[in-house]
Amino acid sequence: MPNQHHTRQHTDAIVQKKATAPKLSGLRYIPRWVGGVCCYIAFGLGGLLSSLTILPLLRFWPGEKTVRVARAQKAVSWMFKAFVAMLSFAGVIAVSTKNIEALQQTKGKVVIANHPTLVDVVVLISLMPNAGCIVKQSLWRNPFIRGVLASAGYIPNRGADWLLHDCQQVLRTDTNLIIFPEGTRTLTGNLVNPFARGAANIALRTQTDILPVVLRTDVAGLTKQQSWYQIPRQTINMSVEIGTSMSYLLYDAKRGNEAKMARQLTRDLQQFYLDTLKQPIKSH
């Protein structure tokens, strides 16, 4: 325990002391751009190859369905961890964590996060061995990642009733469900985009607690306004901060119908992120 505490303090110190990276220009930017693009190419090819090799093997290996899916989720987490390591080596992003044990030990919760960059979901899944997410249906037609999505039990974004049923089934297996209430990446200049009610509705209707995760970045990069190949000229320092779990019962017990409670929970979640992101990172 003392070693873990020391490590956590050391990690927090890194988050505090990291200075904004210099902005590369001219010839100095070329290695960064080449390295970043190669990371995405490796990610795509890795997804395709794993869909044809290791993931089918894990999926059809003897065992109950929940066990097979859990194996695939762990494999995807390790693959995403490798991708984040490649991005870090290329200087695209540097990830620091705070209270990460709370995230890694979480089971069967709705994990929400703000959405500043293109790689947020990859970073979160790389830190969680038991994570699922809702994926837009167009990605299920992508041959590079279709096998990954199916093997790991990810949820296609289809009709509301089917979606709720799928979410409930996933959460019952102790899998955490990652949701970005903003719906899309944060527009440059905003702390967060307006929150949609999807995360609140799912949490309340499946009677699941919410774990908020705050992603802080020091420079704008990999944003909604940029294409994937526009590799940032500055390294993006991202800190992953785990908040306190919120019980759905706090809203379930309130008077009013389910829609009213979902609206209130959504407002409270959005305000939590606005207030938190306005504050500097606390020192220890």
C-alpha atoms as one frame of an Amber mdcrd trajectory, in Angstrom:
protein
   0.000   0.000   0.000   2.733   2.582   0.776   4.216   1.936  -2.667   0.818
   2.417  -4.330   0.261   5.646  -2.402   3.714   6.896  -3.390   3.064   5.978
  -7.024  -0.274   7.813  -7.007   1.348  10.914  -5.499   4.100  10.719  -8.101
   1.560  10.444 -10.913  -0.392  13.408  -9.566   2.834  15.399  -9.446   3.461
  14.620 -13.103   0.006  15.946 -13.961   0.789  19.121 -12.056   4.271  19.821
 -13.376   3.944  18.988 -17.070   4.566  22.141 -19.030   2.797  22.844 -22.289
   4.819  21.241 -25.071   6.521  23.420 -27.702   4.727  23.860 -31.015   6.585
  22.144 -33.846   6.912  23.845 -37.221   8.745  23.334 -40.490  10.950  20.268
 -40.782  10.638  19.513 -37.063   6.938  18.737 -37.562   7.470  16.110 -40.289
   8.587  13.243 -37.961   5.625  13.995 -35.688   3.192  13.872 -38.617   4.666
  10.692 -40.067   4.713   9.026 -36.653   1.108   9.989 -35.915  -0.210   8.796
 -39.277   1.700   5.522 -38.906   0.020   5.006 -35.536  -3.417   5.246 -37.147
  -2.400   2.909 -39.969  -1.065   0.396 -37.439  -4.299   0.735 -35.454  -6.428
  -0.023 -38.508  -4.318  -2.947 -39.666  -4.089  -4.279 -36.121  -7.866  -4.171
 -35.801  -8.292  -6.051 -39.074  -5.693  -8.710 -38.248  -6.995  -9.261 -34.719
 -10.525  -9.595 -36.123  -9.289 -12.434 -38.312  -7.029 -14.160 -35.788  -6.940
 -13.737 -32.018 -10.434 -12.344 -31.398 -12.317 -15.179 -33.151 -10.157 -17.628
 -31.207 -11.040 -15.950 -27.900 -14.684 -15.661 -28.909 -15.135 -19.360 -29.687
 -12.842 -20.731 -26.988 -14.806 -22.999 -24.611 -16.728 -21.235 -21.870 -19.944
 -19.346 -21.250 -20.722 -16.353 -23.439 -19.994 -13.859 -20.663 -16.576 -15.424
 -20.114 -15.755 -15.321 -23.824 -16.802 -11.679 -24.107 -14.754 -10.785 -21.011
 -11.677 -12.370 -22.634 -12.208 -10.323 -25.781 -12.680  -7.118 -23.772  -9.377
  -7.676 -21.976  -7.646  -8.307 -25.310  -9.118  -5.112 -26.791  -8.014  -3.179
 -23.690  -4.437  -4.412 -24.180  -4.524  -3.550 -27.904  -5.764  -0.054 -27.122
  -3.079   0.253 -24.464  -0.491  -0.524 -27.142  -2.026   2.106 -29.444  -1.878
   4.765 -26.710   1.754   3.793 -26.080   2.502   4.286 -29.794   0.825   7.705
 -29.778   2.879   8.638 -26.713   6.106   7.455 -28.358   5.264   9.529 -31.445
   4.700  12.580 -29.230   1.024  12.948 -30.145  -0.359  12.529 -26.632   0.867
  12.009 -23.065  -1.604  10.466 -20.622  -1.481  10.898 -16.847  -3.950   9.405
 -14.386  -5.377  10.275 -10.990  -7.089   7.767  -8.694  -6.969   5.212 -11.508
  -7.623   2.294  -9.128 -11.224   3.483  -8.764 -11.709   3.068 -12.514  -9.959
  -0.270 -12.834 -11.934  -1.802  -9.962 -15.341  -0.562 -11.140 -17.888  -3.144
 -12.282 -21.269  -2.751 -13.927 -21.486   1.043 -13.916 -22.254   3.715 -16.470
 -18.926   5.503 -16.937 -19.381   8.963 -18.407 -16.700  11.353 -19.638 -16.322
  14.615 -21.459 -15.008  14.284 -25.012 -12.160  16.679 -25.941 -10.262  14.504
 -28.467 -10.575  11.793 -31.098  -8.851   9.177 -28.928 -10.828   9.550 -25.679
 -12.618   6.205 -25.925  -9.354   4.464 -26.786  -7.658   5.972 -23.728 -10.515
   4.975 -21.423 -10.765   1.393 -22.698  -6.972   1.045 -22.444  -7.358   1.733
 -18.701 -10.331  -0.602 -18.177 -10.238  -4.388 -18.665 -14.046  -4.694 -18.595
 -15.408  -1.886 -20.750 -18.090  -1.730 -23.392 -19.520   1.188 -25.306 -22.296
   2.220 -27.677 -21.039   2.433 -31.249 -22.735   4.116 -34.191 -24.028   1.600
 -36.703 -21.848   2.860 -39.560 -18.767   1.526 -37.754 -20.227  -1.974 -37.790
 -19.754  -1.891 -41.573 -16.061  -1.002 -41.197 -14.050  -4.179 -41.976 -11.096
  -2.978 -39.916 -12.945  -2.873 -36.601 -16.202  -4.798 -37.128 -14.712  -7.971
 -35.669 -13.374  -6.085 -32.651 -16.796  -4.599 -31.914 -18.643  -7.902 -32.214
 -16.143  -9.921 -30.183 -16.046  -7.438 -27.310 -19.833  -7.255 -27.042 -20.094
  -3.568 -27.938 -23.585  -2.180 -28.530 -24.856  -0.866 -31.887 -26.729   2.422
 -31.638 -30.128   1.307 -32.873 -33.735   1.896 -31.771 -34.290   3.163 -28.223
 -35.993   0.021 -26.937 -33.359  -2.309 -28.388 -30.592  -0.032 -27.159 -31.920
  -0.016 -23.599 -32.276  -3.800 -23.642 -28.706  -4.228 -24.912 -27.338  -1.852
 -22.269 -29.131  -3.723 -19.507 -27.741  -7.055 -20.696 -24.193  -5.684 -20.823
 -24.343  -4.027 -17.397 -25.615  -7.238 -15.807 -22.353  -8.968 -16.750 -20.303
  -6.493 -14.637 -19.147  -4.758 -17.805 -18.860  -0.975 -17.517 -20.619   1.041
 -20.189 -18.728   4.102 -21.466 -20.936   6.980 -22.620 -20.042  10.505 -23.735
 -23.044  12.695 -22.814 -21.867  15.382 -25.226 -22.530  12.983 -28.080 -19.593
  14.286 -30.087 -16.227  15.870 -29.449 -16.189  19.178 -27.571 -16.159  22.182
 -29.862 -12.989  24.241 -29.555 -13.565  27.085 -27.104 -16.179  25.202 -25.051
 -15.565  23.501 -21.736 -18.211  20.960 -22.748 -20.973  20.756 -25.332 -24.578
  20.632 -24.082 -25.275  17.189 -22.612 -27.857  14.878 -24.164 -30.120  12.837
 -21.877 -29.012   9.418 -23.146 -26.604   8.610 -20.305 -29.093   9.711 -17.642
 -31.917   7.727 -19.236 -29.823   4.574 -19.432 -28.605   4.911 -15.831 -32.088
   5.492 -14.421 -33.914   2.904 -16.514 -31.322   0.195 -15.876 -30.971   1.290
 -12.215 -27.223   1.716 -12.546 -24.849   4.055 -10.714 -22.759   6.573 -12.664
 -18.997   7.033 -12.424 -17.861  10.401 -13.862 -14.428  10.664 -15.476 -12.945
  14.076 -16.271 -10.537  14.369 -19.195  -8.372  17.486 -19.161  -6.196  18.557
 -22.069  -3.784  21.472 -22.129  -3.829  22.212 -25.870  -6.440  21.797 -28.604
  -5.761  18.809 -30.838  -7.579  15.870 -32.460 -10.737  17.969 -32.142 -14.067
  17.840 -33.945 -12.941  20.570 -36.328  -9.872  18.573 -37.412  -9.442  15.505
 -39.616  -7.693  12.436 -38.189  -4.571  13.095 -40.282  -4.130  16.610 -38.858
  -1.625  15.481 -36.257  -1.229  18.091 -33.494   1.947  20.149 -33.571   2.025
  20.142 -29.760   1.925  17.067 -27.561  -1.491  16.880 -25.897  -1.073  16.377
 -22.164  -4.217  14.562 -21.043  -5.063  13.855 -17.408  -7.682  11.228 -16.588
  -9.391  12.061 -13.286 -11.864   9.678 -11.654 -14.738  11.274  -9.781 -17.025
   9.941  -7.051 -19.676   7.399  -8.007 -23.212   8.822  -8.167 -26.144   6.655
  -7.073 -29.152   6.508  -9.382 -31.290   6.251  -6.224 -30.729   9.954  -5.549
 -32.890  10.645  -8.592 -35.066   7.552  -8.487 -36.362   8.680  -5.102 -37.349
  12.145  -6.296 -40.945  12.919  -7.098 -41.802  13.265 -10.730 -41.796  11.063
 -13.783 -38.791   9.324 -15.303 -38.301  11.929 -18.035 -38.242  14.756 -15.475
 -35.656  12.932 -13.371 -33.504  12.260 -16.451 -33.551  15.965 -17.331 -32.534
  16.905 -13.782 -29.739  14.339 -13.685 -28.459  15.553 -17.070 -28.395  19.158
 -15.852 -26.557  18.143 -12.693 -23.971  16.115 -14.633 -23.324  18.952 -17.060
 -22.919  21.423 -14.209 -20.518  19.044 -12.458 -18.265  19.018 -15.531 -18.485
  22.778 -16.024 -17.549  23.417 -12.392 -14.775  20.811 -12.363 -13.142  21.896
 -15.603 -13.106  25.524 -14.464 -11.018  24.554 -11.452  -7.257  23.990 -11.619
  -5.974  20.512 -10.852  -5.630  20.185  -7.099  -2.132  19.685  -5.780  -1.326
  17.130  -3.067
